[in-house]
């Protein structure tokens, strides 16, 4: 089978959940099928990224595209210009007529299945093609913006995020409806696509974990009262979550356990995260690391204090696969088949999160048992080879169903 896979970027470095999920699935698929991978190139693609692409793609085509770099004057100019658009900024940012033309050319060839990875490159996908067209939705994107609007730092932030939420809701609904099928990364996401967007062409896919890479670690190696947070530190939900934890939860912990330490591991920390770095007082911000496993081995509790987000957190499954005792918010564990008190502790208020962490630190034997239960469950159920086959099976089922009707395809596309 020949797959045409469309994404906004290459997958290396593996520094985000979406990249890891796609990399692991495509690597398994590539062993049995032909994969053409089309992506945008903003001028930063490295030879190393291209070498790694050989692991997950038979061939790679890069389309030059240079959106403004975040934090620059052109970036903020583009944000202002987007106020006059009907689309959310993250859709306008990745519009590429050149990609649309190249995808149309590939659709005239011998391709059996087209995958649009995330909704962002969807405007480049033809509304009609010979092969099934599936959009792989790692998140309900509109939900993320709604949560940003709820917890925005200022009224201006909340107003802007609210605008982006409304635009994303309309655009995401129209784009998803234009595909033959939608694959979500959890049943809760799939249920929201069905209820919020009235879509019937939706299936869900479990999250996976690389069980060869993330192995169960020795509890004796864990350092007491050492907390770890993992995640891309240039992604807004992670920024919000770790700042909330540092400001609202860590002080509560230190009232009872003054020597609690926190290590924040993840790529490209923004200034508001870097300012948390205070080794003298037990907070370390590492930035990008080559391998997260040594950090997971040393820490005694993995914290996932997310208040914003969508989809499922691969980092949570990766941590659980090592057996590390874990405390997460409901949103942090959203969409994953995990049970509070069995696989991890779930709490949502600063006081209850602090209490859950303290209980694990003070009863290491019980914490170890919970970690072992979680590791056994995750490792035995969610290997990537199984998940990749489930993905292809879902694509084939969706591809033979009637497409979700769109009242006027031109209108639907114009909304995007």
C-alpha positions in Angstrom: 0.0 0.0 0.0 1.2 3.5 -0.8 0.5 6.2 1.8 0.7 10.0 1.1 1.4 11.6 4.4 1.0 15.4 4.7 2.4 17.4 7.7 3.7 20.9 8.4 7.1 19.7 9.4 9.5 16.8 9.7 9.5 14.7 12.8 13.0 15.1 14.1 13.9 16.1 16.8 11.4 14.1 18.7 10.5 16.9 21.1 6.7 17.0 21.1 4.0 14.4 21.7 2.6 14.8 18.2 6.0 14.2 16.6 6.6 11.2 18.8 3.2 9.6 18.1 3.6 10.1 14.3 7.2 8.9 14.3 6.5 5.7 16.1 3.4 4.8 14.1 5.0 5.7 10.7 8.2 3.8 11.6 6.0 0.7 12.1 4.0 1.3 9.0 7.1 2.0 6.9 8.3 -1.5 7.5 5.4 -2.9 5.6 4.2 -0.1 3.3 5.4 2.6 0.9 5.2 6.1 2.5 5.6 9.5 0.7 6.0 12.3 3.2 5.3 15.9 2.2 6.1 18.7 4.6 6.9 22.4 4.7 10.5 23.6 5.0 11.0 26.9 6.8 14.8 26.8 6.1 15.7 25.1 9.4 15.6 21.5 8.2 18.9 19.8 9.1 20.7 16.9 7.5 20.1 15.0 10.7 16.4 15.5 10.4 16.5 14.2 6.8 18.5 11.2 7.9 16.0 10.3 10.5 13.2 10.7 7.9 14.5 7.5 6.3 13.2 5.6 9.3 9.6 6.6 8.7 9.3 7.5 5.0 10.2 5.9 1.7 10.6 9.4 0.2 10.4 12.9 1.5 9.3 16.1 -0.4 9.9 19.5 1.2 8.0 22.6 0.2 9.8 25.9 1.0 7.6 28.0 3.4 8.8 30.7 5.8 6.2 31.8 8.3 7.5 34.5 10.7 9.5 33.3 13.7 7.7 33.5 17.0 8.6 36.6 19.1 9.7 38.7 16.1 8.2 41.9 14.8 6.9 40.1 11.6 5.3 37.5 13.9 3.3 40.1 15.8 2.5 41.9 12.5 1.0 38.6 11.3 -1.0 38.2 14.4 -2.5 41.7 13.9 -3.1 41.0 10.2 -5.0 37.8 11.2 -7.5 39.9 13.1 -9.0 40.7 9.6 -9.1 37.0 8.7 -12.0 34.6 9.3 -9.5 31.8 10.0 -7.5 31.1 13.2 -3.9 32.2 13.0 -2.5 28.7 13.2 -4.3 27.8 10.0 -3.3 31.0 8.2 0.3 30.5 9.3 0.7 27.3 7.4 -1.2 28.1 4.2 1.0 27.1 1.2 -0.3 27.2 -2.4 2.9 25.4 -3.4 2.1 22.5 -1.0 -1.5 22.4 -2.3 -0.2 22.1 -5.9 2.2 19.4 -5.0 -0.4 17.4 -3.1 -2.8 17.6 -6.1 0.0 16.2 -8.3 0.5 13.3 -5.9 -3.2 12.6 -5.8 -3.1 11.9 -9.5 -0.6 9.1 -9.0 -0.8 5.6 -7.6 -1.7 6.5 -4.0 -3.9 4.3 -1.9 -4.4 6.4 1.2 -3.9 10.1 2.1 -3.3 11.2 5.7 -3.4 14.8 6.8 -1.4 14.9 10.1 -3.1 17.6 12.3 -5.7 19.9 10.8 -3.2 22.7 10.0 -2.1 21.6 6.5 -5.7 20.6 5.6 -6.3 23.6 3.2 -3.7 21.9 0.9 -5.8 18.8 0.6 -8.1 18.5 -2.4 -11.8 18.2 -1.6 -12.1 15.3 -4.0 -9.5 12.6 -4.6 -9.5 8.9 -5.8 -8.1 7.6 -2.5 -9.5 7.8 1.0 -8.5 11.1 2.7 -8.2 10.9 6.5 -7.3 13.7 8.9 -5.3 12.5 12.0 -6.4 14.8 14.8 -4.0 14.6 17.8 -6.2 17.2 19.6 -9.6 18.8 19.5 -7.9 22.1 18.6 -10.8 24.4 19.5 -10.9 22.9 23.0 -7.3 24.0 23.6 -8.1 27.6 22.7 -11.3 27.6 24.8 -9.1 26.5 27.8 -6.6 29.2 27.0 -9.4 31.8 27.0 -10.5 30.5 30.5 -7.1 30.8 32.1 -5.5 33.7 30.2 -3.4 36.0 32.3 -5.1 39.3 31.3 -8.5 40.3 29.9 -6.7 41.0 26.6 -5.2 37.5 26.5 -8.6 36.0 27.3 -10.3 38.1 24.6 -7.7 37.1 22.0 -7.8 33.4 22.9 -11.6 33.6 22.8 -11.5 34.9 19.3 -9.1 32.2 18.2 -11.4 29.6 19.8 -14.4 30.7 17.9 -12.6 30.7 14.6 -11.0 27.4 15.3 -14.3 25.8 16.2 -15.9 26.9 12.9 -12.8 26.0 10.8 -12.0 22.7 12.5 -15.6 21.6 12.0 -15.6 22.5 8.3 -12.3 21.0 7.5 -12.9 17.7 9.4 -16.3 17.4 7.7 -14.5 17.7 4.3 -12.5 14.5 4.9 -13.6 10.9 4.4 -12.7 10.2 8.0 -11.3 11.6 11.3 -9.0 9.7 13.6 -8.8 11.0 17.1 -6.3 10.0 19.8 -8.8 9.1 22.5 -12.4 8.1 22.7 -13.2 11.3 24.6 -11.8 13.4 21.7 -13.8 11.3 19.2 -16.9 11.8 21.2 -16.4 15.6 21.1 -15.8 15.6 17.4 -19.1 13.7 17.1 -21.1 15.9 19.5 -19.6 19.4 18.9 -19.2 19.1 15.1 -22.0 16.6 14.3 -19.5 14.3 12.6 -20.3 10.6 12.0 -17.0 9.7 10.3 -14.8 9.5 13.4 -12.8 6.7 15.1 -10.4 6.8 18.0 -6.9 5.4 18.4 -5.1 4.6 21.7 -1.9 6.3 22.7 1.2 4.1 22.4 4.6 3.9 24.1 8.0 2.6 23.0 8.4 -0.2 25.5 12.0 -1.0 24.3 13.2 2.6 24.9 11.2 3.3 28.1 12.1 0.5 30.5 11.1 -0.1 34.1 13.6 1.5 36.4 14.9 0.6 39.8 13.0 2.3 42.6 16.1 2.3 44.7 17.7 4.8 42.3 15.0 7.4 42.9 16.0 10.4 44.9 13.5 11.3 47.7 11.5 14.4 47.4 12.6 15.0 43.8 9.8 16.0 41.4 10.0 16.0 37.6 7.9 17.7 34.9 8.4 16.7 31.2 7.2 18.6 28.2 8.0 21.0 25.4 8.5 24.3 27.2 7.6 26.5 24.3 4.0 25.0 24.2 1.5 27.2 25.9 -0.3 24.5 27.9 3.0 23.3 29.4 4.1 26.8 30.2 0.8 27.6 31.9 0.9 24.3 33.8 4.4 24.5 35.2 4.2 28.1 36.2 0.9 27.4 38.0 2.6 24.4 39.7 5.7 26.5 40.7 3.6 29.4 42.0 0.7 27.7 43.6 1.6 24.1 44.5 5.4 24.0 45.2 5.1 26.6 48.0 2.5 24.4 49.7 4.7 21.4 49.4 7.6 23.3 50.9 5.6 24.3 54.0 5.6 20.6 54.9 8.8 19.4 53.1 11.2 22.3 52.7 13.8 20.3 50.8 11.5 19.3 47.9 13.2 19.7 44.5 11.7 20.2 41.0 13.4 19.5 37.7 11.7 20.9 34.6 12.8 19.0 31.5 11.8 20.1 28.0 12.9 21.9 24.8 13.2 25.6 24.3 11.9 27.0 27.6 10.4 30.5 27.1 11.6 33.4 29.3 8.7 32.9 31.8 9.9 29.3 32.3 13.6 30.1 32.4 13.0 32.6 35.2 11.9 29.7 37.4 15.4 28.2 37.3 16.8 28.6 40.8 19.2 25.7 41.7 20.0 27.2 45.0 16.4 26.8 46.0 15.9 23.4 44.3 14.3 24.3 40.9 16.3 23.3 37.8 15.2 24.1 34.2 17.2 21.9 31.9 16.1 23.0 28.4 16.5 20.5 25.6 18.1 17.2 26.7 19.4 14.3 24.6 17.6 11.6 26.7 14.9 12.1 29.3 15.3 8.6 30.8 18.0 9.5 33.3 15.8 12.3 34.7 12.9 9.8 35.0 15.2 7.3 36.8 16.3 9.8 39.4 13.0 11.5 40.3 10.6 10.1 42.8 7.4 11.7 41.5 6.3 12.7 38.0 3.9 15.7 38.0 1.5 16.6 35.2 -0.2 19.8 36.3 -2.0 20.7 33.1 -5.0 23.1 33.1 -5.0 23.5 29.3 -4.6 21.0 26.5 -6.2 18.4 24.2 -5.6 15.0 22.9 -3.5 12.7 25.1 -0.1 13.2 26.8 2.5 10.8 25.4 4.9 11.9 28.1 2.5 10.6 30.7 2.5 7.1 29.2 6.2 7.2 28.7 6.7 8.1 32.4 4.2 5.4 33.5 6.0 2.8 31.4 9.1 3.4 33.6 7.2 2.8 36.8 7.6 6.3 38.2 4.8 7.3 40.7 2.7 10.0 39.1 0.3 12.8 40.0 -1.7 14.4 37.3 -4.6 16.8 36.8 -7.8 15.4 35.2 -6.8 17.3 32.0 -3.3 15.9 32.2 -4.6 12.4 32.1 -7.5 13.2 29.8 -8.5 10.5 27.3 -6.2 7.8 28.8 -7.7 4.6 30.3 -6.1 5.2 33.7 -7.7 4.9 37.1 -7.1 7.3 40.0 -5.5 5.5 42.9 -4.5 2.4 40.8 -2.2 3.7 38.0 -1.6 7.3 39.3 -3.1 10.0 41.5 -5.5 12.5 40.0 -6.1 15.9 41.6 -7.1 19.3 40.3 -6.8 21.9 43.1 -3.4 23.1 44.5 -4.2 21.7 47.9 -5.3 18.3 46.7 -2.4 18.1 44.2 0.1 18.9 47.0 -1.6 16.3 49.3 -1.3 13.6 46.7 2.4 14.3 46.1 3.1 14.4 49.8 1.3 11.0 50.3 3.5 9.4 47.6 6.7 10.9 49.0 5.9 9.7 52.5 4.9 6.2 51.6 7.5 5.1 49.0 6.4 1.4 49.2 2.8 2.2 48.2 4.1 4.6 45.6 6.3 1.9 44.1 3.4 -0.6 44.0 1.3 1.9 42.1 4.1 2.7 39.7 4.6 -1.0 39.0 0.9 -1.5 38.4 0.9 1.3 35.9 4.0 0.1 34.1 2.6 -3.4 33.7 -0.7 -2.0 32.3 0.9 0.4 29.9 3.6 -1.9 28.7 1.3 -4.8 28.1 -1.3 -2.9 26.2 0.1 0.0 24.2 3.1 -1.0 22.1 3.4 0.9 18.8 3.2 -2.0 16.4 -0.3 -2.8 17.7 -1.3 0.9 17.5 0.0 1.3 14.0 -2.1 -1.6 12.7 -5.1 -0.3 14.5 -4.5 3.0 12.8 -4.4 1.5 9.3 -7.5 -0.7 10.1 -9.4 2.5 11.1 -8.3 4.3 8.0 -9.6 1.5 5.8 -13.0 1.4 7.6 -13.4 5.1 7.3 -12.3 5.1 3.7 -15.2 2.9 2.6 -17.9 5.0 4.4 -19.8 7.7 2.6 -18.0 11.0 3.2 -19.5 13.4 5.8 -21.8 15.7 3.8 -20.8 19.3 3.4 -23.6 21.6 2.3 -21.3 23.7 0.2 -17.7 22.6 -0.1 -16.6 26.0 -1.4 -18.1 27.7 1.7 -16.5 25.1 4.0 -13.1 25.6 2.4 -13.4 29.4 2.5 -14.1 29.2 6.3 -10.6 27.7 6.6 
